[in-house]
């Protein structure tokens, strides 16, 4: 167990942006909330997954935005505090630990906004090891765990409590509620016991995000290459270095999809890359060949600063390093690929582990 | 207090179709469910509103269909039984009485499908005195009553519990949930005490529907005119007699809107009428003049049989009597008209009480 303070939160936020794999929602907004909560209430205990008692009661806390709402309507701290009591009231159980659903993007840090005011510790784990766009794309789904009971509060203080028969229904209902609300909302979901958490979750991913953020920060401070530092520190592979020469991006109902085309530089001179994205970066195609796909991670980092560039912000002229990282092995199982592989997103491609490249 | 058996249910269903004012959902489906429940569990007590104890706890039971789902996917009896326990669990209060939200259409009879298996009595009252398409168009809204806490169960056994800050939000969230479900659902909503019910609800409307149905049935049996019988028995006005010569109807997301144009017969020879509808019939225009609008009731009855013809079924060649009836006075207040008057539905018309015609 250790305490997460403002400085640690900043590193986690930067690292979570990288693990967001181009998506996952802008962590800056979650960071604003979590930082404010930690300033007001003090640092939050982060507990190793192995140290969580078997009979503890754990829930994820996550934000969900109505399409287009997240940027204009920042979720308020009050909802992040209240969601804990609402979930306890709906389930009739006292919550012992909070946990991020995803180590990538906005929701890597939102649990801290609930943890600080309620005094609850956060578990150093998540259910993706990255970011995915749908609620059911969580490791508990692969073990028969349920997204519900789930509670959602929006910034109008409307409350939706949900029990669904499948995790896919939970996704459908919460998405519909977020659209109906027209605002950003916070959810408590995937309630589980400590022993289930130990079987189901990916351990150490909050620390991984923090380490990733620290690596980039320290390289910047030392005026060395953050991209090289990330590759050395994490289990990463440099897929491409180049300049963005074309972006074809459509935004429909808050869903960003399209491609970014890169022209090679340095050792990739005379080569090309197309990154396909649907919120997250989902496939990297080099010289016409698919080299990495979801669920492995594909991240574009700005070449000089190492700043991760979200799919919705990448544009002509950016000089980037595209790096890949292997996903957690559970996503490479048959059921894992069914839930998160390229065909799940409509791409006619097979998954090919990034290790085959190297 | 009296018992509602199968025969009474049939009369209520026929009368509710008339009070549906061209809409309200097909009562036949509600009747199938309620009749089956009464067959299995026995007749249901119907209690006068004045006899409900002040401290009793009362909820409406109502079905809501996903657009297009109601006909293909008939709600199941099990959900109508279970909704009572789910609502008690969410609100933490024992329910004493059920009540229809609307005296017109499908939901005039659905409460009996919940009442029979649970042994609860039904209150002889409703919150519209007719049918309206939106949840918030209930008399409690005009008194500051809340649609929520509300529980919705769909036929997949997904459960949504809702607490919203306004009744309009409740409408938005439940509609979104019904669409997400893609199925028909049953709701318990507008919980209130007996003393609130006495202030808020329109008394005697289940009996009014039954009486209306009985009047039509008896006229048919006696081979006299059901239309004349309805006009004599109820506070009705004959607006027009004629043949449908044109129907302009659009159906979008389960919402039926358009116009039916009639050419006059008998005393209305050489006159014309256009009935405007959006689910319910909302305005009757005779010879170019608006003569009746929502919230007053406008019903098309087949001329020979008195069979009420829903807006979604009216078509070329039908010979109909169009009759009008005054709404409950509460709908004619300033707030009542704001919630249910013609401008609420986008018509550039003022409300004109039907009595001005006569």
Interface residues (C-beta under 8 A of the other chain):
Chain A: X90 X156 X157 X158 X159 X160 X161 X162 X163 X164 X165 X169 X172 X173 X175 X176 X177 X179 X180 X181
Chain B: X90 X156 X157 X158 X159 X160 X161 X162 X163 X164 X165 X169 X172 X173 X175 X176 X177 X179 X180 X181
